[in-house]
């Protein structure tokens, strides 16, 4: 299964496959027909979204907090639905409204679909795998 991320405002193309909106709010001006399904429970909480919007330089901390939210019961159920949808499709496109193409919740979800089965918690191997490369190297270094 191939997973892509794309702004919801970009024109839909056949190569997108199943188009899944992963924002909490429906984007203005977007027709319902342009989206296959909407998983608003996978969006970051309003509090986390506002916190990150005010501090975009704290991407790593946002990512960590967002993964913690995804390990909650309600998000975990919806995340399982997303995994099932991804398994049943050859192509899946995660849609987001943010102007930042590299730092948004869809990117984190894509990383989960590409490499991990569940959001990491604690300090085990899954948490280490979720760290960006430089942090992972620092964490392995003996002190």
C-alpha positions in Angstrom: 0.0 0.0 0.0 1.3 3.4 -1.0 0.5 6.3 1.4 0.7 10.0 0.3 0.0 13.3 2.0 -1.6 16.2 0.2 -3.3 19.5 1.0 -7.1 19.1 0.8 -7.3 22.1 -1.4 -5.3 20.5 -4.2 -7.3 19.1 -7.1 -8.3 15.4 -6.7 -6.7 13.1 -9.2 -7.4 9.4 -9.9 -3.9 8.5 -8.6 -4.8 9.7 -5.1 -6.7 6.5 -4.5 -8.8 6.7 -1.3 -8.8 10.3 -0.1 -8.9 10.5 3.7 -9.3 13.8 5.6 -7.5 13.8 8.9 -8.4 17.3 10.2 -10.9 18.0 13.0 -12.7 20.8 11.1 -14.1 20.5 7.6 -12.1 22.8 5.3 -14.0 25.7 3.7 -14.9 25.4 0.1 -14.2 21.7 -0.2 -17.0 19.5 -1.5 -17.9 16.3 0.3 -17.4 14.4 -3.0 -13.7 15.3 -3.0 -13.1 13.1 0.1 -13.6 9.4 0.5 -13.9 9.4 4.3 -13.2 11.8 7.2 -11.5 10.6 10.3 -11.8 13.7 12.5 -11.0 11.6 15.6 -7.4 11.3 14.3 -6.8 15.0 14.3 -4.8 16.5 17.2 -6.9 18.0 20.0 -7.8 21.7 19.6 -5.5 22.5 22.5 -2.5 20.8 20.9 -3.3 22.2 17.5 -3.4 25.8 18.9 -0.2 25.2 20.9 1.7 24.0 17.9 0.4 26.8 15.7 1.9 29.3 18.2 5.2 27.3 18.3 6.0 25.7 14.9 9.7 25.3 15.8 8.7 22.7 18.4 7.8 20.0 15.8 9.4 17.2 17.7 7.5 18.0 20.9 4.2 18.3 18.9 4.8 14.9 17.3 5.5 13.3 20.7 2.3 14.8 22.2 0.2 13.9 19.1 1.4 10.3 19.3 0.4 10.2 22.9 -3.1 11.5 22.0 -3.3 8.8 19.3 -2.7 6.1 21.9 -6.0 7.1 23.6 -9.0 4.8 23.4 -11.1 6.8 20.9 -8.2 7.6 18.6 -7.0 4.1 18.7 -10.3 2.8 17.4 -10.3 5.2 14.5 -6.6 4.5 13.9 -7.5 0.8 13.5 -10.1 1.8 10.9 -7.4 3.7 9.0 -5.1 0.7 9.1 -7.9 -1.5 7.7 -8.6 1.0 5.0 -4.9 1.3 4.1 -4.7 -2.5 3.9 -7.7 -2.8 1.6 -6.5 -0.1 -0.9 -3.5 0.0 -3.1 -3.2 3.8 -2.7 -4.2 6.1 0.1 -3.9 9.9 0.4 -4.1 11.6 3.7 -5.6 15.1 3.4 -4.8 18.1 5.6 -5.6 21.8 5.4 -2.4 23.2 6.9 -0.1 25.4 4.8 3.0 23.7 6.2 3.5 20.7 4.0 6.2 19.1 6.2 4.9 19.7 9.7 1.4 18.5 10.2 -0.6 15.6 11.7 -1.0 13.9 8.3 2.8 13.5 8.1 2.8 11.8 11.5 0.0 9.5 10.4 1.8 8.6 7.2 4.9 7.7 9.3 2.7 5.4 11.4 1.3 3.7 8.3 4.7 3.4 6.7 6.6 1.9 9.6 4.8 1.3 12.8 1.6 -0.5 13.7 0.7 1.4 16.9 1.7 4.8 18.3 4.8 4.4 20.5 4.5 4.8 24.2 7.2 4.8 26.8 10.8 4.1 26.0 10.7 0.8 24.2 11.9 0.0 20.7 8.8 1.5 19.1 9.5 4.8 20.8 13.1 4.7 19.6 12.0 4.0 16.1 9.7 7.0 16.2 12.5 9.4 17.1 14.0 11.4 14.3 17.4 10.1 13.2 19.6 12.5 15.1 17.7 12.0 18.4 17.8 8.2 17.9 21.6 8.3 17.5 21.9 10.4 20.7 19.7 8.1 22.6 21.8 5.1 21.7 25.1 6.7 22.6 26.4 5.5 26.0 27.0 8.2 28.6 
